[in-house]
């Protein structure tokens, strides 16, 4: 029987409730018949439903990293609870009768294969086919270039409007935030969408939120937050105008690997990143931390995962954006344990912990060698890495959090502060970042005090405005004497 783990089921499920319902169906004997193909690439079941006829649900593993689920039920969830129930049946080693792969599945497989088949090589084309293809590509490129140029020119207009409004706010002084009329900025925010400036629009919405909150409770934290947003917005406007002007002057308006493309609101496709060479092949990753936040400016939930590439020791991020207006249609990410094997991983432009994405993966257990690689990836000297950390955190176009593995010999209190000490003698203050859940206090309730000695910690580095020091929030511990990951945030 094909090896199915609960981790695979949870990763495939649109939400935890769907997986739980699928498990209930399996445990309660909901499947009356089970079938599989002789090569174990196709599985099918008849599941009792609300009507007199059972639902026919199937799982096609012709591509193991991208299984295709189908079901005759009316559910809009994908995969539905019946498909997940079928996976639980497979995991439980239930008896599946051997069957022929249905003709409609064979046809669907053929269509998918044809769609994914590579184009003919130039030498395989007839002269007529080559000429026709070249003409078609030239026409498409001309149309696309014209549309992209018009979009960039529109963005320049919008950036000028936004810059004017920001300069007026700065010249009047942020001390006037309490009396600022929000309607002007709200109207501008709506306009920015018409100028294809989704990134600046989100930042402006964040500024509006901070001003509104300050007018409501007069808490100085909103004043500080507004300054941070303004700094990034102003930097984005200035750099974007230079970036767009250069593209228009050169005539090369195609997508490139500049981080500003996404910061302005562009959305990368995996195929586009791969075409730019921004991809890694045959990657083995493990997730070290996971959390969900809500972004007021974007009006969406963001599922964030911190991953270590076990091949090159780089720390990457995954980001899954779930807008409020389409929350029930977007699958939520979740904590992932063990190792994830990816044949092709797209890597977003940027510095520090860049975002990555992939379609399809296979799961496996972490090995002793994997844990050795996690420990080997840890920084031996925070002082030696301090300059790199500071430069990345000072960049207004980068995330205010930098994630890094750090070796430690001891973690304990020094007065009221919690300090991480390295074998090298370097020390680091552990502090909670206001953007994340509290984790420092969880260090004091670990089941084994020995976990605070001789290990590796995943830290989220940030600049603490109050102390004016670079601090770090503890996110996970990897002990030296056992092969496990103790997550403080998951």
N, C-alpha and C positions, 0 to 999 in steps of 0.2 A: 504493500500500500504506500502511496505517496506520503512523504513525511510532512505533516502539517503541525505547526506549533500554535499555541494560543497567541503568541506575539504576532504571528502572521495574520491571524483572524482579527485581532484588535487593530492592526495597521490597515487592514482592508475596510473595516467598518466605518460608516459615515459618522458614527458617534458611539459612545460607550453603551447607550441604551439599546441600540440596534444589536450590538454584540451580545448583550445580556439576554435579549429576547430570542436571539438565535440559539443561544445555549439552552434556554428553557425548552424550545421546540425539540431540540435533540434529546434532552434528558427525559422529556415527557412522552417520548415515542411518537413524535409527530410525523416521522417519515414511515410510510407504509411499504415503499419499495426503493431499493438503491441499486444503481447500475454504474459500471465503469468500462472503459475501453480496454482492450488487451494491453495496449502500450501505456496505460495509466496517464494519458494526457487529457482524458475527458471523463467527467463524473456527472451523474444525473440522479435526481431523486423525485419521488412523488410524495408531496407533503400535504397533510390534511389542512384544509382551510375553512373559511366560514360557510362556503357553499357545499353542494353535494359532490362536486368534482374536485379532486386534489389539484394543487398547483404543481406544475412541472418546473423544476429549477435545476440549473446546470452550472458547472464550472469547467471552463476550457483552459487547460494548461499547456497548449501548444507552444506558447512563449511563457516559460515558468516565472519570469520576472514580471510579467504583465498578464495575469489570468483574466479571462473574460467571464463575467457572471451574467446569467440570463434567468428570468423567472416570469411565469405567466400571471403572477399576482398583479393587482393594480397599484401597488405601492410606488411612490415617487422617490423613495430612498434608494440609493445605489451604492453597494449591493444591498438588497433588502434582507430582512431578518431570515427569510427562508434560505437564501444563498449562504448566509453566515451559518445557519443551522446545518446546512450540507457540509460545510467545512468542519464543523464540530463532529459530525458523523464520521468524516474522514480521519480526524484526529483521534477518535475513539476506537479506531480499527474495527468498525462495524463491517459486516459481510456485504460486499457489493457483487452483484451478478455481472458477469462479462456480457457486454452488448456491442453491437456495431455502432459506430459513430453515425448519428442521424444525417440524412442527406442535406438538410438545411444547414447543419453545422459545417459540413464539408464545403458547401457553397460559400458560406460566410467566411470560412478560413481562406478560401481561394481569393475572395474579394479583398480581404485584408492583405494577403500576400502580394496581390497585384498592385494594390495601392502603395505598398511599402517597397515594391521592387525598384531597384535603381534605374535611372534613365539609360537609354542606349548610349554606349560610348560613341564619340564622334566618328570613329572609323567604321562603326556599324551602320551609320546612316547613309541613305542614298543621297546623291547631290540635291535632289528635289526636297527631301526631308530636311537636309541640313540648311538649305536656303530658307525654307519655310520657318524652321525653328529659330534661325538667326533673326529673321524679320519680326517674329513674334516677341522675342526677347528684347529687341531694340525698341519696339513700340511700347512694351510694358515698362522698360527702364526710363524712357522719355516721360511717360505719364507719371510714373512714380517720382521722378526728380522734380517735375513741375509742382506736384502736390506737396512734396517735402519742402521745397523752397518757399512756397506760399505760407506753409505752416510756420517756418522759421521767421519769416518777415512779420507774421501776426504775433509771434511770441515776443519779438523785439518791441512792438508797440505796447504790449501788455506789461512788459518789464519796466518800460518808461513810466507808465501809469503807477505801477506799484512803488517804484523808487521815489516818485514825487510824494506819494502819500506817506511813505516811511520817513522821508526827510522832514516833512511838516511835523510829524509826531516827535522826531528827535529834536528839531529846532525849538519846539514849544516846551520840551522837557518832559521826561517820563514822570516827573512829579505831578503832572497834570492828569495822570491816568484816572484819578478818582472822578474827574469831571469830563472826561472824554466822551464825545457822542459816538456810540458804537455803530450807528446807522451808516456812516460814511464808509467804515471798514467792511461792514456786512455787504454793502452794495458793491464795493470793490472786489470782495471775495467771489461774488456771483459773476462779475465780469471776467475774472481771471480764468474761469472755466471756458468762456467763449474764446479766450486767447490761447487755449491749449497749455495753460500753465498750472497743471494739477499739483506739482510740487510746491510752488510758491503759495498756491491757494490753501494747501493744507497747513503750511506754516502760518499764514495769515489767520486762519481759523483758530490755530493754537493761541496766537496773540490775542484775538478777540476773546477767547475763553479766559485767559489770564486777566485781561482788563476787566471783564465782567465779574470775575470772581473777586478781584481787588475791590471793585465798587460795592460788592455785596458784604464782604467781611473785613476789608482793610488789612488783611494779613500780608506782611511784608514779603512772604515767600512768593506771592504772585508777582510782585515787583521784580524780584530776582529772576523768576522764570521768564518774565516778559523780556528782560534784557538778554537772556540766553537765546530766546526765539528771534528777537530783533537782530542779534549778531549773526545768527545763521542765515536769516532771510536777506540781510543786507549783503553778506558775503556771496550768497547764491545769486542775487541780482547782478552784482558787479562781475562776477566770474562768468555768468551765463551770457551776458551781453558781449563780452570779449570772445567767448566760445562760438556764439552764433554768428557774429560778424566775420570771424575767420572762415567759417564754413561757407557763408554766402560769398565772400570775396574769392575763395578758392574754387567755388563751383562744386565742391565735393560735399553734397548734402546727405550722403548715406550715413547709416548708423555706424558709430565707432565705439571703441571701448573706453570712452571718457565717462567718468562717474556722473558728469553733469547731464548726460542723456537721461538717466533714470531720475536724478534729482529734480529735473524739470517736469517730470511726470511720465516719461516714457516707460513702457512696460516691455521687458525683454521676453522674447520667445526662446526656448531652449535651442531651437534650430539656428536662430540668429547668433547666439553666443558661440555655438559650435562652429558656425561659418567664420567667426572671427578668431578661432583657435582657442577660445576661452572654455576649455573642457579638460577633464582628466579621465583617463580610461582605467578600467579594472581597479576600482577604489574599494578599500575596506575601511569602514568607519564605525565609530561607536559614539553614542550620545551620552554626554556627561551631565547635562542639566537641561531642564525644560520648564517654561512658565508661560502664562497667558496674561497679557495686559490689554487695557482699553485705551485707545488713542482718541482724545476728544477732538483734535484737529481733523483727523481722518474719519472720525465716526465709525470706527471699526475695531474689532478685536484682532490682536496680533499674537499668534502662537510662535514662540521663539525656542529653538533648540540649539544647544551648543555641542558641536561634534568635533572629535579628534580624528584626523586622517591617520590611520595606523601605518600607512606607507611612507608619508613624508613629514609626520609630526606637526602638521599645521592645524590650527584651531579654526573651524569654519562655523557659520551660522546658517540655520534654515529659518525662513520667515514665511508664515502662512497668514494672509490677510483675509479677514472675514467681515465685510461691511455689514452694518446693522440692517440695511434695507434688503439684503439677500442672505441673511444669517442662516436660515433653514435650508438653503440650497448649497451652501459651501461646507465641505467636509472639514471638521476640526482636526488638527494634528494632536498628537498625544505623546506621552512619554514612551520611549523605545528602549528596550533593554537588549543586551547582547551586541552582536556585530551585524552590520548591514553591508552587503556586498553589491556594488553598483557597477554595471558595465561601462556606463558613460555618465559623467557628472558635469553639469554646466556650472561654470564659475563666474560670478558677477564681477565687473570691474570695481576697483577700489583698493584700499590699503587696510592693514590690520586684519580683523576677522571678517573677511568678505563673505557674502551670501552665496550659497550653493543650492542647486536644485537638480532633481533627477526624476525620470519616469521609470518606475519599476525597479524592484530590488529583491534580493534573496536574503533571508535571515539565517543566522547561525549563532552558536554559543561563542563567547569569548574564550580564547585559549590562554594557557600560561604564557605563551610567547606574546600574545596581545597585551597582557598586563605588563610585561616587561617593557614593551614599546611605550605604553602610557607613562610609565615611570621615567623612561629615558627621555621623554619629550619635555620634562619639567625643567624650569629655570633653576640653575644652581646658585645664581647670584642676582638678587633684585637690584643691587647697586650697579652692577654691570649693565643691566637692561634698562636702567632708569631713564636714560636719555631717549631711547627709542619709545618707551612708554609715554613720556612727557610730550614728545613731538606728535605722536598720534592723537593724544587727548587734546592737544592745543588746536588741532585742525578743526575749524568750524564746520567743515563739510563731512567730517567723520562722526561716528557714533560717540557719545560721551562716555561709553563703557568699552573697555578693552579686556578680553578674556584670555587668560594665560594660566598654564599649569606651573606650579611653584613647589619646589622641594622644601620640606621643613623638618626640623629636628624636634621642635617643641612649640606648642601653642598654649598660652596662658595669660593671666592678667598681670598688668603692671599699673597699680593704682586702679583707676576706673577703665583704663584702656585694655583692649584685648590685642595681644601682640603675637605675631608669627615670627619665630626665629629659625634661621637656616643653619645648616652645618657650617657654612662659611662665616657665620657670625652676623650676616645681614639681618635686619629686622624690618617688619612691615606691620602697620596698624590695620587691624581688621575692623571694618565699620559697615553698617547697613547703608545701601544706596537708597535714596527716597523713591526711586522709580520701581524698586523691586520689593518683594515681601521680605520681612525680617528673617535673617538667618543666623546672625551672630549669637543670639540667645540660645539657639538650638545646639551650639557647641557644648553648652553646659549640661545638656540632658542626653548626651549620647550614651548608649547602653554600656560602653566600655571606655573608660578614661584613657586607656592605652592608645586609642585612635588619635589622640592629640600629640602623639610622639612618633617621630620617624615615619614620615609618609609623604604623600604628594597631595596638594590641594588645587582644585580649580578655583581661581580667583577672578572676580570682576573688578578691574582697576578703574578708578574714577577720581576726579579732582574734587576734594571737599572744600567748598567755599568758606566754611566756618573756621576750619583749622588751617586752611591754605596749604594743605599737604595732599600728595597722592596717597589715597587709601585703597583698600580692596575689600570687597564683600566675599565671604566664603560661600561657595556653591556646591562643592563636592569634595570628598576625601577618598583617596586611594591608599590604603595602608600598605606598608612594605612587607608585612608578615602574613598577609592573606590576599587572595585574588578576588577582590570585590570592589564595588563603587558605592560609597555611602553618600547618597544625595541629600543635600540640605534644602534643595528647591527642586520640585518635580511636578 
